[in-house]
Amino acid sequence: MKSSLIKLAQAATLVIAITLTFTACEEKKKQDTPATTASETATVTETQQPSQEAAVAETQEASQEAAARAAAEAKAEAMAAEASCGKGGGGGVKLPECIITKWGVQKFEYDEQNRIVKIVGTYDTNTITYADNLVTVNTRKYVINGKTITEGGDALTIDKDGYIVNERERKYKYKNGNLIQIEYKNNDDTLFDKFDEYDNKKSPFSNSNTPKWLLYRLSLPFSTNNVLKSSDPYEMMPDADRMYNYEYEYDSDGFPIKKTEQWYFEDREEITITLYTYR
């Protein structure tokens, strides 16, 4: 009898020990679980925060770009209205009447061969005359001798289509009537302006018989089509290209009526609107 009581007491002690051990484990598990969950929550929050900040920054950047475009376009349209551009008329071949940018307005006049003979700008006027081997722009005289054209002490070489191929130690390359590269020197560095992509639409002066080399000298569009992407060295630094993107709106004949130019380099960028009207 005494032996049985001893065994019962030992069994009860074992049950109590097991119960205490199980309870202690459960309490530890409860204490650990909230800490782990908090850590995981903090990690998720930290991961989401940069993503949210990037989204806000992207939205702000898009808003600023839209505002810059709207301001540039409004200014160009106001200048066009002030200069009485976009009235049409003239009949016959479609030729640019005005080019409007933030720097001013250019209005064009043509001869019976559809060559530019006068450009009235906001700040100056260019009068152009043509002879057999001579083109005069105000007081500048360009003497034409085959594929070589001289003006004062400068000389340039043109190809059979009238595009400049060499000028002032600059070399020009073309493809399908579009300028694709200008190579030149800056001290010991060889630099490149690149024109990587064009549309398949007409450029503004497609119908003009003004020589291509002269359009270039007048800083007017002279390629067959309209450039979409280009680059040049930022502040003449090699391996530091400033990138340009161009967007266009066209009229029913496929001529550009608005060009939006956006250049960017690192954190700098600028948007310029150009409007074209035709006679």
Number of C-alpha atoms within 10 A of each C-alpha: 5 6 7 9 10 10 11 11 10 11 12 10 12 12 11 11 12 11 12 12 11 11 12 12 12 12 10 10 11 11 11 11 10 11 11 11 11 11 11 12 12 12 11 11 11 11 11 11 11 11 11 11 11 11 12 12 12 12 12 12 12 12 12 12 16 13 12 16 18 14 14 18 22 14 14 24 18 12 19 22 11 10 16 11 22 16 11 12 10 11 8 7 11 20 23 25 22 24 23 25 21 16 13 14 22 23 19 19 18 18 12 6 9 16 20 25 17 19 20 15 17 13 9 8 14 16 14 19 15 14 9 7 11 14 19 17 17 12 9 11 16 21 18 18 11 11 15 15 21 15 14 9 5 10 16 19 20 18 13 8 11 14 24 25 18 18 15 10 10 15 15 18 17 15 10 9 13 19 24 19 19 18 15 17 12 10 7 6 11 12 20 21 18 19 20 14 17 18 14 11 17 17 18 26 23 18 14 19 14 20 16 21 21 18 18 14 11 13 9 14 16 25 24 21 23 23 24 17 19 20 19 21 17 14 9 15 14 14 11 14 21 19 18 20 16 19 16 19 12 14 10 6 9 13 24 23 17 20 20 17 18 18 17 16 14 9 5 8 13 13 20 19 25 21 24 21 23 21 18
